[in-house]
Amino acid sequence: MHQFWKKIKLEFAVWQVGLLPGLLIFTAVVIARLTGSLQFFELVMLDNFLRLRPPEPMDERIVIVGITEKDIQRVKKYPIPDENIANLLEKIREYQPAAIGLDIVRDFPIEPGGKRLNAIFSDENNNDVFAIQKVRKDRDGYTIAPPPKIYPDMVGFVDAIPDDDGYLRRSILDISHGQPEPSLSLPLLLAERYLNVYNQKILLERGKKDPGATRFGSVEFTRFQTNSGGYINADAGENQILLNYRSGNKPFRFISAGEVEKGKLQNGTKINPEWFNNRIVLVGITALSQKDIVYSSAVGGINPALVYGVEALAHETSQITSALLDGRPLLQVWSDGWEYIWIFVWGVVGISLGRFFQSPWKIMLVLLINSGFLILLCYGLIIIGWWVPIVPSMIILWLNGGGLTATLFYRFYQNIKERESRLREKEAVKQRIFTRIHNEPLQTLQLLLREKDSVPESVMLKLEYLNKEIRDICDDEKAHLLDEENILVLGNDMTINLHQPLRELLQNVYIHTLEKDFPNFQTIHIKIITFDSIDDSKLSTEDKRGLCRFLEEALINVGKYAYGATRLHIVCKQENDRQVIRVTDNGIGINQTSQSPSLGTKLTKNLATKLRGEFRRYAHTPKGTVCEFMW
C-alpha cells in the first residue's frame, strides 16, 4: 500500500511540473483567440480545408450565363443596353427554366430597349425573372434600387458582408433592419421558386430553435453569431449563415451570353435544352474588366482568389437547394464552451507527450504524428460540415508538447536519473566499505577475541566493545542507505514517516537513540526533556530528515564521548522567532581543537546554510558540551 501511494504521489508531482506552465500557455492561447489575434489564421485554414475537399459533382440544378469580355466587345457598349439583356432573357425563356436571376443592376433604363425589358419584368403570364437590389447603405450612404417596373416579390438583394481581409465567407439570407418587411436575398428567392416548381411543398418559415433564423421544412439555417467558429467580434447583423462553397473546379455549368444567343457552344455543339429546362439560371457579368467579383480562397479555378459575383450567388443558391434536396451539410460550429474544451484537450495531449516520452526525439516524432492526426480530424469534420478550432489547438499542442512543458519534464526526468545514479554510486561505495570492514578489521577482531587465554581480561573487554561499536556503526550506515524518499530508517528495521509533524519525529529519534547500548547513557540519571510544537510548514521531507539526523548524531556523541555525564537536557521548541534543537550534557566534553569535522558535522552545516540557520557546538559551564541547531 505504501508503494502504491508513493507512486501516486510521484505521479502527481510529475504532472505538477507541466500542469502549471501548461495552464499558463492555455490561458495565453485563449487570450490571443479572444482578442482576435488568431482570427486571420483560423479563416485561412477554413479556406484551405474547403478548397482541398474532394471534388463534388456539378450541380445540374444551376446554370450560369455569363456576359464575358468577348460579349461586351461584341456589343461595344457598357453597361450592356436593355435591348441586349431583353434578347438574352427571352432566349433563355425558350428553354423553360424554373427561375431566372438577373445579377445586373437596372435601377434605371439603359437605352435602347428600356420598355422591352420593363415588359419582361412586369409580365404576369411569365413571372419567372428575378432582379436585384442592394438595401444596405454603402460608405457614402447610398443603396441601389430594383428596376422600377418589377413586382416587389420578384426582387432579391445581393448585399454581402466581406471579412476584414476582403474575402467572402458568409451569405445573408434576409434583412429586416430598417425595412417594413424583411427583404430576402436573391439566392433564397430562387431556391424558393425552384422548390415551388417541383411542388415540394417546402415552405419558407422562421426557425423553431431560433426564431430569427430561416427554415425550409425540417432544415433550419443556423444563424451566424459574432463569435462563430474562429470569428471574434464579427459583424453579425442581419440573418447570415456561413457560406459552404461547392468544391471542385467546375461546380456549375457555365455558358456565355453569346453562346446562348447562337444556340450552340464555342466548339460547335448545340445547346441541350435539358441544361436549362426546370433549372435555376443566373445571368451576370463574368468579365474581369468590370470588377463584379468577390474574393475567396475556398474555391478552385484558375485564380482561386477571384470569384465572379454571379458565381458567388450560384454557390449560395446551391447551398440552400442542396441542403434541402440532397442532405448536403451546412457549415456549423460548436458553442464557445465546447470549443475551449476542445483546445484544452489538445493542451493536455501536448503535456502528456512530455510526461510519457522522455526522449526529445520521441517527443518530436509523436508530436508530428499528433499534429497530422489533428489536421486530418479537423479536415474530416469540415467535410461533414463542422468547423472546429485548429489553429489554437495546434499552437497549444506544440507549445506544450515541444516547448516549455516538454523541456520541464525532460529536465525533471534528467534530475531524477541523476539523483538515482548518485544514490547508486553512493550505495556502491558504502557497500564496498562495509565489505572491507567486514573482511579485514572485523575478521582480525574475531581472531583476537578467540584468544581469550592469551589476552588480558581488561583488553578483552575493550576489544569486545570495539567489535560491537564497529558493527553498530555499520548497521547505522546501512540504515541510511535504506532511507526512502519519505521514510527515515533508524536501525533495527525501525522506520518513521517524514510526513509526521517534526515534534513527533524528534521524539521518536530521541526514544530510539537512547535505547542504544552506549556506555555513557548508563551513567545519566537526570533527563530534562522539552518537546514543544515547532513550525515545520516550510520544511521539506529532506529538511526534516536532516534535522532528525542532527539530533540522532548529537545524542550518539553524548553516548560515545560524554564520559562521566549524569545529566542530559534536550530542548526542541520555538524560542522567540527561531526554532531550536539543543542537546546539553555535563560530561567531560569533546576536545574541540583536536577533533576534525566529521561527515555528520559537514552535513549539518550544509543544512544550516540551506535553512538560513546556525549550527554551534560549544562548552557548557561548569562542564559538558552544548550541541545546538537554530533556524
C-alpha positions, -999 to +999 in steps of 0.1 A: +000+000+000+029+023+009+045+017-025+011+024-043+007+058-026+043+066-033+037+060-070+005+082-068+024+110-051+052+107-076+028+108-105+011+139-090+045+156-086+054+148-122+022+162-135+026+193-114+058+200-133+040+205-165+005+214-154+011+250-142+030+261-173+005+242-195-023+261-179-005+294-184+000+285-221-037+276-224-046+309-208-023+328-232-038+310-262-073+317-251-065+354-246-049+355-280-080+340-295-104+363-276-085+394-288-088+383-324-051+376-329-057+342-343-088+350-364-069+356-397-051+322-394-083+303-385-101+318-415-071+309-438-073+273-426-110+273-432-105+284-468-078+258-474-099+230-459-129+239-480-108+242-512-090+209-506-121+188-501-128+160-525-145+175-557-183+173-557-203+166-588-215+195-609-248+209-595-271+204-625-298+225-610-280+257-616-267+272-648-246+304-651-250+325-682-221+349-682-217+381-701-180+377-709-154+402-721-160+389-757-197+396-753-190+432-742-166+437-771-193+424-795-219+449-782-192+477-780-210+493-751-211+491-714-233+490-694-250+464-716-281+481-731-316+469-720-322+456-756-294+431-753-305+420-719-341+415-730-329+394-760-309+372-737-337+367-712-362+358-740-338+333-755-333+317-721-371+316-715-375+294-746-358+266-726-384+270-698-362+273-668-377+272-633-364+307-624-340+333-639-319+355-616-306+387-633-275+397-614-272+430-633-282+464-618-311+480-635-323+508-612-328+530-643-331+521-680-300+517-703-313+526-737-322+513-761-346+487-750-359+501-717-396+495-724-390+460-737-370+450-706-397+465-683-423+445-701-404+413-692-402+424-656-439+432-654-452+402-674-478+385-653-481+354-675-443+347-673-435+356-638-400+339-637-374+367-639-359+380-606-340+412-604-316+426-578-312+455-554-289+465-526-305+475-494-275+481-471-260+515-474-225+519-488-198+541-473-214+571-489-249+563-476-264+551-509-284+520-518-293+505-552-329+503-561-345+475-582-359+480-617-389+504-614-415+482-632-409+449-615-431+434-588-416+437-553-419+399-548-395+394-577-367+414-562-339+399-541-309+417-526-273+408-534-257+425-504-226+409-489-205+413-458-169+405-466-144+399-438-117+423-428-093+407-453-119+413-481-128+376-486-164+365-487-172+337-463-208+344-453-241+347-470-270+370-460-305+353-463-327+382-452-325+417-440-351+432-416-332+462-402-347+494-414-373+476-436-411+475-431-410+439-444-379+416-444-360+417-477-350+383-490-318+375-508-318+366-545-305+330-537-332+325-512-359+336-537-345+314-565-344+284-542-380+290-530-392+293-566-373+262-576-389+242-548-424+255-557-419+245-594-413+210-582-442+210-559-420+200-530-444+218-506-415+230-486-424+264-472-401+292-462-406+299-425-389+313-394-368+289-373-380+268-345-349+267-324-340+303-333-370+325-344-345+348-361-333+320-384-347+308-417-362+274-421-373+253-451-393+224-438-371+205-413-339+222-424-331+253-402-302+275-413-282+283-382-276+320-379-241+333-378-231+348-345-205+374-337-181+348-323-190+318-345-161+295-351-128+314-355-145+348-357-141+373-330-165+403-327-175+400-364-204+418-379-233+395-372-260+419-384-290+406-404-296+369-409-263+354-421-250+319-425-216+306-431-210+301-469-202+264-477-188+268-512-192+238-535-159+221-541-144+212-574-131+231-604-164+230-623-192+233-597-217+247-622-224+246-659-212+278-675-224+291-708-216+326-723-243+350-734-231+348-770-234+310-769-270+312-757-280+337-784-264+315-811-279+283-796-245+265-797-213+263-778-180+277-790-169+242-801-200+239-823-220+217-800-257+226-799-271+237-765-290+209-749-324+223-738-323+199-707-295+221-694-320+249-688-353+231-685-367+235-649-333+248-638-322+279-620-304+302-644-282+330-631-273+358-655-244+381-646-212+398-657-181+375-660-156+400-674-128+409-650-126+444-666-160+452-650-148+441-615-181+424-605-161+400-584-156+388-548-126+373-531-125+337-518-098+311-514-123+284-507-130+275-543-107+262-571-102+276-606-075+294-625-074+321-598-089+309-566-088+344-550-112+358-576-148+347-579-174+364-601-203+379-582-228+357-602-208+327-594-209+335-556-247+338-559-247+303-576-228+289-546-252+305-522-282+292-541-267+257-544-260+256-507-297+261-499-312+237-525-286+210-519-292+211-482-329+206-487-329+181-516-295+162-512-289+165-475-256+183-482-242+196-449-243+232-439-213+247-421-218+246-384-198+255-353-196+244-317-206+266-288-178+286-272-177+262-242-171+231-264-145+249-285-124+258-254-128+223-240-115+210-274-085+234-272-078+224-236-078+187-245-051+192-271-032+211-245-034+181-222-023+159-251+008+181-255+016+179-218+012+141-219+039+138-246+064+153-222+051+130-194+053+097-212+082+102-237+114+114-220+134+114-253+133+147-272+134+127-305+104+105-294+085+137-283+091+153-317+081+122-336+049+117-316+042+154-318+044+153-356+021+123-356-004+140-334-003+172-355-011+152-386-039+135-368-053+168-356-052+182-392-069+151-406-095+152-379-104+188-385-104+182-422-127+153-418-150+174-397-151+201-423-162+175-449-192+166-428-199+203-421-183+211-387-158+239-384-137+234-352-107+253-340-074+240-355-050+269-351-053+274-313-053+236-309-021+233-330-004+261-311-011+247-277-002+212-288+032+224-300+039+248-271+030+222-245+044+191-264+075+206-279+081+237-258+082+247-222+064+218-205+083+192-225+115+209-215+105+209-179+095+173-180+128+164-197+148+182-170+127+167-143+134+132-155+171+140-160+173+152-124+156+120-113+180+099-133+210+119-120+198+116-084+192+078-088+227+075-104+243+094-075+224+072-050+235+040-067+271+052-067+269+062-031+254+029-021+281+010-041+309+029-023+294+022+011+288-014+003+325-017-007+335+000+026+312-023+046+327-053+028+362-043+036+354-035+072+338-070+075+366-088+057+395-070+073+392-053+108+362-073+120+379-106+110+410-095+128+390-087+159+373-120+157+406-138+157+418-118+188+385-125+206+391-162+202+424-160+220+408-154+254+435-172+273+464-152+260+447-118+262+442-099+295+406-096+306+407-058+306+420-058+270+394-084+260+366-062+273+378-033+253+381-055+222+346-068+226+333-032+230+353-021+199+338-050+179+303-040+189+309-004+182+322-010+147+292-033+140+268-007+153+283+020+130+279-003+100+243-011+109+236+026+113+251+035+080+232+007+063+201+021+077+209+054+060+212+035+027+177+022+032+162+057+036+134+062+010+120+095-002+096+100+027+109+074+052+136+076+078+153+043+089+167+044+124+182+009+125+168-025+136+143-021+108+125+008+127+111+034+102+093+066+107+072+086+082+087+120+075+053+134+068+046+134+105+050+167+125+086+175+133+079+174+170+068+137+168+097+128+145+122+142+170+106+124+199+109+091+180+145+098+172+152+106+209+135+074+222+152+051+197+187+066+201+186+065+239+179+027+236+213+021+220+239+004+242+264+033+246+284+033+278+278+069+288+240+065+285+243+042+316+256+070+339+229+096+331+204+098+359+187+131+352+170+138+319+152+171+312+132+168+280+113+196+263+095+188+230+072+217+221+054+224+188+078+235+160+068+254+129+077+229+101+053+244+074+082+254+052+103+223+057+106+196+030+109+159+039+146+162+032+149+191+057+131+170+083+154+141+076+185+163+081+171+177+115+164+142+127+199+130+118+213+161+136+195+151+168+205+115+164+242+123+160+242+148+189+227+121+212+251+094+199+281+118+206+268+120+242+267+083+244+302+079+230+322+108+243+304+124+273+323+104+299+310+108+334+278+126+323+250+123+348+226+149+334+211+153+299+190+183+288+172+182+255+152+212+241+132+211+209+110+242+207+105+277+194+125+305+211+114+340+201+112+338+163+136+309+158+132+271+160+158+254+183+171+219+188+196+218+217+214+189+234+233+197+266+253+172+288+276+176+318+303+151+307+340+159+303+332+172+269+347+170+234+382+183+225+371+210+200+405+219+189+419+185+180+388+168+166+384+172+128+349+178+115+330+146+109+308+139+079+278+145+101+291+179+111+296+188+075+261+177+065+246+197+095+264+228+084+251+224+048+216+221+062+221+253+083+231+271+052+201+258+033+177+269+060+195+301+067+201+289+102+230+283+126+248+253+139+270+255+171+289+231+194+304+248+224+315+241+260+289+242+288+296+258+321+308+245+345+314+214+324+299+195+295+290+202+259+262+220+241+252+210+206+227+234+191+209+239+158+187+271+152+168+282+121 
